[in-house]
Amino acid sequence: MSRNWVIRLFIVVLAVASGCSTTTTSKLTTNSSSPQNGNPIWVRSDIEPVSQPIEAGGQFVAYIVANGNLELVGLNPETGVTDWRIDASASNITPGVTPVLVSIAGLIPILYPTYGSASGGRVQSAAINPANGSIVWKGESGIYSDWPSPCPGSLTNVCDEGELSVSNASYSTIFDYDGKSGKLVSSTPSIIPGHPNTQTTYARQLALGLYDPGARNPEYIMSVTGDAITWASPLSSLFPPGFTSDTGWAFDRVDADHLYVGSIEGPATKTQTTMTENLADQMTLGFSIDNGTIAWSDAGVAYACGNLFYCPGSNSANATAPTIGVRTRETGTATANLKTYKFTVSSDASVVIEGFDLATGKTLWSFDAGHDV
């Protein structure tokens, strides 16, 4: 599962191969003939997607931004027409973090803005029937810090992290719901024993079972199995000083190799609306799921599976890990607009794409892609 502060990616066109003649409106372009030569039979120019689409319930489902608010939409795959749409929310998720869109137990988990604005704040975990956009179940109300995703060890369950208020006290909790019924299976406070400031901060998931518990000074990283914390370590024991998930992250849980594999980005220069980083100031490494021990590391590269690329063997809709890793070795700088999710790169930015072995970090192939865009 990969989440980064900017989508360095053109969202794929929702399209099906087609033939010749076309019909165009201000919102929808269609072609009349049957699929033949790879041209799209329809293109939607009026929607602004902020996630890759997935196919579920006979629909193309995607997060879009409409009038400044987040929505989940279902598009008819044959006609491109919007069959349904529903308000969604980013609640308290770090601005710029790519929305995670998955299918769990045949449903689409979202953060539903039952309370307040659709753009943030207090929400409920919920699950949507992708066939018609109806709400099947709702979970706990709170302020959530991550997108709902499958639970490690039980990919038919939905896990999410947020602040739950009980008896005038608030604490960060990892929620585990049955994906089909919405029944709360467990709730685990993301509190590191002996750390004074983790009880009142927000946890967020970095990969299946891997969390940033919200602790700072020092920043921590922890692994959770079921309703127990397996291990917790200062982030500086894995990454160089100044590296923080506040800048960005991308990880996968690779059970076949008993490793978490991924990257966290280096320090960034921030304003209220932008964040600028040195693209070479990154690191990718593999470390043990069981105890956090580093197996291998490579400085100057960013893990790209699920962020830039769908890597071999991976399936974002089912949260399965790739069999071969892909990373980027970049130069230059990039600046992200935290309100629009758009970014610009410097004129000297360049990128080399590398395939690598997930177990060892060994480079298998490389491709000089030229100027970074």
Secondary structure, 3 states (H helix, E strand, C coil): CCCCCCCCCCCCCCCCEECCCEEECCCEEEECCCCCCCEECEEECCCEECCCCEEECCEEEEEEEECCEEEEEEECCCCCCEEEEEECCCCCCCCCCCCCCCCECCEEEEEECCCCCCCCCCEEEEEECCCCCCEEEEEEEEEECCCCEEECCEEEEEEEEEEEEECCEEEEEEEEEECCCCCEEEEEECCCCCCCCCCCCCCEEEECCEEECCCCCCCEEEEEECCEEEEEEEHHHCCCCCCCCCCCEEEEEEHHHCEEEEEEECCEEECCCEEEEECCCEEEEEEECCCCCEEEEEECEEECECCCECCCCCECCCCECCCCEEEEEEECEEEEECCCCCEEECCCCEEEEEEECCCCCCEEEEEEEEECC
